[in-house]
């Protein structure tokens, strides 16, 4: 794995998984699921890199990322699990920044997006994944147990 796109609903564990994959493969980790000034302009340059793990769920730029990615990991967890992940993150960071600069940001619009994610966004994501499946390894993980197994397999190969 040289270019890994980690996608999924907010609170699914994208940032944690991206960090662990970056460490396992000694790849730079790019967190772009939150607003940073200049991100839109930087995105083409970031995905053009030779090696990366990118943690992002911007559906509008997913095709571009998957054209460059050799692997995509879709964390397809239910709303309750994602909301639980958001609550745990909120308790840990108290609205501040993670150690890698990722913002702990929650508002009503974000929570609505999380609750409706599987119903409203998942069909489009699945269509995009099918479109790229011939050239990109697609890994869909539907539980924390599956994520743990995947990480153990990846870290054992290292």
KAKATA-V854019 format. One record per backbone hydrogen bond with DSSP energy under -1.0 kcal/mol. NH is the residue of the N-H (numbers start at 1). CO is the residue of the C=O. E is the energy in kcal/mol with one decimal. If there is no record, write none. Layout:
NH CO E
NH CO E
This chain:
4 52 -2.8
5 71 -2.6
6 54 -3.3
7 73 -2.9
12 9 -1.9
17 13 -2.6
18 14 -3.0
19 15 -2.3
20 16 -2.2
21 17 -2.8
22 18 -2.7
23 19 -2.2
24 20 -2.4
25 21 -2.2
27 22 -2.2
30 53 -3.0
32 55 -2.5
39 36 -2.2
42 38 -1.9
43 39 -2.0
46 42 -2.5
47 43 -2.5
48 44 -1.1
49 46 -1.2
52 2 -2.5
53 28 -2.2
54 4 -3.1
55 30 -2.9
56 6 -2.0
59 57 -1.0
61 58 -1.3
62 59 -1.2
65 61 -2.0
66 62 -2.7
67 63 -1.9
69 65 -2.1
70 3 -2.4
71 3 -1.8
72 137 -2.9
73 5 -2.9
74 139 -3.1
75 7 -3.1
76 74 -1.2
76 141 -2.2
77 75 -1.1
82 78 -2.0
83 79 -3.0
84 80 -2.4
85 81 -2.1
86 82 -2.3
87 83 -2.4
88 84 -2.5
89 85 -2.3
90 86 -2.7
91 87 -2.4
92 88 -2.0
93 89 -2.9
94 90 -2.2
96 93 -2.0
98 102 -3.1
101 98 -1.9
104 96 -2.2
105 103 -1.1
111 107 -2.2
112 108 -2.4
113 109 -2.1
114 110 -2.3
115 111 -2.4
116 112 -2.1
120 116 -3.1
121 117 -2.7
122 117 -1.7
125 121 -2.2
126 122 -3.0
127 123 -1.9
128 124 -2.2
129 125 -2.7
130 126 -2.3
131 127 -2.0
132 128 -1.4
135 132 -1.2
136 132 -2.0
137 70 -2.7
139 72 -2.9
141 74 -2.6
147 143 -2.0
148 144 -2.4
149 145 -2.4
150 146 -2.5
151 147 -2.5
152 148 -2.4
153 149 -2.4
154 150 -2.5
155 151 -3.1
156 152 -1.9
157 153 -1.2
